[in-house]
Amino acid sequence: MKARGRSTRHAARPAGDTYVFQLFVAGDEPNSALAHGNLVRLCDAHLPGRFEIHTVDVLKNAEAAYKHNVIVTPTLILIRPLPRVTLFGTLRDPGQVLAALRLTGAR
């Protein structure tokens, strides 16, 4: 099932793991927009060419939120590589986000 809503995709490089993220947002709410921007900046800096971001607007696709047990937005789920990681909030602290996603020192 393909998630509906805004989607930002970046092609993966052949070398290294591709990180696949699913970001659940609530329309154009400020915290949702902030989380998306913070995630894009973090990925551009630490995973250039090795990430995909699938953005799901829970106001348009409540079924996807239910399927992934999302009750708060913004919610970020690291889909791949395993294990899955779930983060909540605007992702404003890059150090904490990198550590939670096991990306400390990743380039």
Backbone bond lengths (Angstrom), bond angles and torsions (degrees), N, CA, C in turn:
res aa  C-N    CA-C-N  psi(-1)  N-CA   C-N-CA  omega(-1)  CA-C   N-CA-C  phi
1 M - - - 1.443 - - 1.508 108.91 -
2 K 1.287 116.18 129.06 1.455 121.18 179.78 1.528 109.74 -91.01
3 A 1.318 115.18 133.80 1.461 119.96 179.45 1.525 109.23 -72.95
4 R 1.304 115.50 142.17 1.461 120.99 176.19 1.513 109.16 -92.21
5 G 1.296 115.28 163.69 1.456 119.62 176.09 1.514 110.85 111.05
6 R 1.310 114.54 -168.61 1.457 119.97 -179.84 1.508 109.34 -65.18
7 S 1.296 116.25 145.03 1.451 119.86 179.31 1.516 108.87 -144.68
8 T 1.301 115.91 131.43 1.446 121.89 174.83 1.513 106.35 -119.17
9 R 1.308 116.91 120.68 1.463 120.07 -178.31 1.520 108.64 -123.88
10 H 1.299 115.13 140.65 1.449 121.67 177.03 1.514 107.60 -125.89
11 A 1.306 116.56 135.80 1.465 120.24 -179.06 1.525 109.98 -67.75
12 A 1.306 114.51 144.77 1.460 120.61 -178.39 1.523 110.56 -88.47
13 R 1.316 115.67 147.89 1.453 120.94 172.46 1.514 108.42 -80.12
14 P 1.330 118.09 152.34 1.459 119.90 179.52 1.527 113.10 -62.27
15 A 1.325 117.67 -35.78 1.468 120.56 -177.79 1.527 110.40 -88.84
16 G 1.332 116.89 138.33 1.458 121.42 176.45 1.510 112.87 86.98
17 D 1.326 114.62 162.53 1.450 121.33 179.48 1.518 111.10 -71.37
18 T 1.322 115.58 144.20 1.450 121.42 169.99 1.517 107.16 -91.76
19 Y 1.309 116.69 129.15 1.458 121.82 177.87 1.518 108.17 -93.70
20 V 1.317 115.65 126.40 1.460 121.42 -179.60 1.523 107.78 -113.48
21 F 1.329 115.36 122.06 1.457 122.21 -178.31 1.518 109.73 -116.44
22 Q 1.321 115.65 144.91 1.453 121.52 170.91 1.529 106.17 -121.47
23 L 1.326 115.48 117.98 1.462 122.10 -178.03 1.523 108.89 -109.35
24 F 1.328 115.86 118.45 1.458 121.94 179.11 1.519 108.44 -95.69
25 V 1.337 116.00 124.31 1.457 122.54 -177.90 1.523 109.39 -127.84
26 A 1.325 115.57 166.40 1.458 121.91 176.16 1.525 108.37 -113.68
27 G 1.310 116.39 88.92 1.459 121.05 179.33 1.517 112.26 57.72
28 D 1.319 115.52 -137.43 1.469 121.75 -178.91 1.526 111.74 -102.94
29 E 1.310 116.81 28.03 1.463 120.84 178.54 1.532 109.64 -58.02
30 P 1.327 118.03 146.45 1.466 121.28 -177.16 1.534 114.07 -55.20
31 N 1.326 118.06 -43.75 1.469 119.31 -179.28 1.523 111.77 -66.32
32 S 1.318 116.83 -33.92 1.460 120.68 178.16 1.523 110.41 -66.87
33 A 1.330 116.34 -45.72 1.463 120.71 178.82 1.524 110.77 -63.90
34 L 1.309 117.20 -39.17 1.458 121.79 178.80 1.530 110.97 -64.55
35 A 1.324 116.91 -43.99 1.466 120.58 178.58 1.521 110.87 -61.79
36 H 1.319 117.15 -43.05 1.468 120.40 179.83 1.525 110.68 -62.72
37 G 1.322 116.61 -47.79 1.466 120.12 179.08 1.519 112.59 -60.92
38 N 1.336 116.51 -43.32 1.470 120.22 179.09 1.522 111.38 -63.33
39 L 1.330 117.08 -40.22 1.461 120.48 179.58 1.523 111.27 -66.01
40 V 1.305 117.37 -44.00 1.468 120.78 179.07 1.521 110.59 -61.10
41 R 1.331 117.68 -45.29 1.468 120.81 179.50 1.527 111.10 -62.19
42 L 1.327 116.82 -44.05 1.454 121.24 -179.42 1.533 110.38 -62.65
43 C 1.320 116.97 -45.05 1.466 120.86 -179.47 1.528 111.66 -66.80
44 D 1.338 116.98 -41.65 1.463 119.94 177.53 1.526 111.30 -59.72
45 A 1.316 116.63 -37.28 1.464 120.94 -178.03 1.523 113.06 -79.06
46 H 1.339 118.18 -35.74 1.459 120.47 -171.12 1.529 114.88 -113.24
47 L 1.313 117.42 -14.54 1.473 121.29 -179.67 1.533 110.81 -136.79
48 P 1.315 118.21 48.42 1.460 118.74 -175.08 1.529 111.81 -57.40
49 G 1.335 115.65 123.47 1.459 121.07 177.58 1.516 115.01 73.25
50 R 1.336 117.41 7.43 1.468 120.41 -176.20 1.520 112.35 -126.38
51 F 1.325 118.31 34.60 1.453 118.91 -178.53 1.516 111.52 -147.91
52 E 1.323 114.17 156.18 1.462 122.72 172.66 1.524 106.64 -132.54
53 I 1.307 115.29 136.78 1.467 121.07 176.02 1.518 107.81 -120.36
54 H 1.321 115.99 120.81 1.457 121.82 175.90 1.528 106.53 -109.57
55 T 1.313 116.08 115.06 1.453 121.10 -177.28 1.525 109.53 -98.46
56 V 1.323 115.60 127.94 1.462 121.80 -179.32 1.522 108.82 -116.50
57 D 1.312 116.05 121.13 1.459 121.72 175.94 1.527 107.30 -87.11
58 V 1.323 117.17 111.11 1.470 120.92 -176.25 1.530 112.01 -67.87
59 L 1.329 117.28 -18.20 1.459 119.92 176.84 1.528 110.63 -73.17
60 K 1.322 116.74 -24.47 1.465 122.05 178.80 1.524 112.65 -102.61
61 N 1.328 116.92 -21.86 1.464 120.72 -175.67 1.529 109.97 -138.87
62 A 1.315 115.64 69.58 1.465 120.54 -179.66 1.526 111.54 -65.13
63 E 1.327 117.07 -28.35 1.465 121.29 -179.91 1.535 111.24 -61.14
64 A 1.321 117.25 -41.57 1.462 120.54 178.83 1.522 110.77 -65.30
65 A 1.324 116.83 -39.53 1.467 120.38 177.51 1.517 109.93 -62.92
66 Y 1.307 116.96 -44.57 1.468 121.63 179.05 1.531 110.61 -61.76
67 K 1.312 116.19 -44.08 1.472 121.78 -179.14 1.529 111.54 -59.29
68 H 1.326 116.57 -35.88 1.468 121.56 -177.46 1.526 112.70 -100.08
69 N 1.328 117.02 11.04 1.471 122.51 178.73 1.523 113.07 58.27
70 V 1.300 116.87 37.29 1.463 122.01 179.41 1.525 108.48 -90.50
71 I 1.338 115.43 119.42 1.464 120.29 178.19 1.526 112.11 -120.00
72 V 1.321 116.92 -5.92 1.466 122.88 -178.84 1.526 107.53 -132.44
73 T 1.321 116.28 140.84 1.461 119.16 173.34 1.522 108.66 -124.26
74 P 1.310 117.10 150.13 1.450 127.16 -4.15 1.532 112.10 -75.43
75 T 1.335 115.04 145.48 1.460 122.73 174.91 1.513 107.71 -128.85
76 L 1.321 116.30 131.74 1.459 122.40 177.13 1.520 108.61 -111.67
77 I 1.330 116.17 131.50 1.466 121.41 174.90 1.517 108.11 -120.67
78 L 1.328 115.95 124.58 1.460 121.25 171.58 1.519 105.91 -81.86
79 I 1.319 116.88 111.71 1.455 122.63 -177.70 1.528 110.69 -83.24
80 R 1.319 115.37 -43.99 1.452 120.89 -177.71 1.508 109.10 -146.31
81 P 1.309 120.62 139.76 1.462 128.38 4.15 1.535 111.26 -77.15
82 L 1.294 114.30 157.66 1.463 121.05 178.37 1.517 110.26 -71.79
83 P 1.296 120.62 156.04 1.456 127.56 1.33 1.525 110.65 -78.48
84 R 1.323 114.49 156.89 1.463 120.68 178.19 1.523 110.15 -66.29
85 V 1.310 114.55 146.70 1.463 121.63 178.22 1.528 106.66 -131.56
86 T 1.326 116.56 138.25 1.463 121.25 177.99 1.523 109.06 -120.23
87 L 1.335 115.66 129.89 1.465 122.23 178.37 1.526 109.00 -125.66
88 F 1.308 115.75 148.75 1.462 121.68 -179.99 1.519 109.47 -120.70
89 G 1.319 116.20 147.45 1.457 120.30 173.86 1.508 112.75 107.30
90 T 1.325 114.88 -166.47 1.459 121.95 -172.17 1.527 114.24 -85.59
91 L 1.314 118.03 -3.20 1.475 122.87 178.18 1.523 111.17 60.31
92 R 1.335 116.15 35.97 1.465 120.29 -173.27 1.515 114.60 -78.91
93 D 1.328 118.46 -18.83 1.466 120.48 -179.99 1.534 109.34 -101.29
94 P 1.332 117.13 98.02 1.464 120.03 -175.11 1.532 113.27 -57.47
95 G 1.317 117.91 -37.36 1.467 120.90 -179.77 1.520 111.97 -61.86
96 Q 1.319 116.24 -44.93 1.461 119.95 179.25 1.520 111.44 -68.34
97 V 1.319 117.13 -40.52 1.469 120.56 179.91 1.523 109.79 -65.05
98 L 1.321 117.66 -46.28 1.472 120.89 178.91 1.522 111.18 -59.39
99 A 1.320 117.21 -43.49 1.463 120.53 179.84 1.532 110.85 -64.91
100 A 1.317 117.33 -43.73 1.463 120.63 -179.38 1.526 111.63 -64.02
101 L 1.328 116.74 -33.75 1.461 120.79 -178.77 1.533 112.65 -90.52
102 R 1.315 116.29 5.86 1.471 122.17 -179.86 1.529 111.39 61.51
103 L 1.318 116.45 39.56 1.464 121.65 -178.08 1.518 113.62 -112.43
104 T 1.300 117.38 9.04 1.458 119.88 -179.22 1.521 108.78 -59.63
105 G 1.329 114.91 120.16 1.457 120.09 -179.74 1.517 113.62 84.61
106 A 1.324 119.15 -0.82 1.470 121.68 -179.18 1.519 110.00 -73.30
107 R 1.287 116.61 137.15 1.467 123.16 175.59 1.493 108.65 -150.81
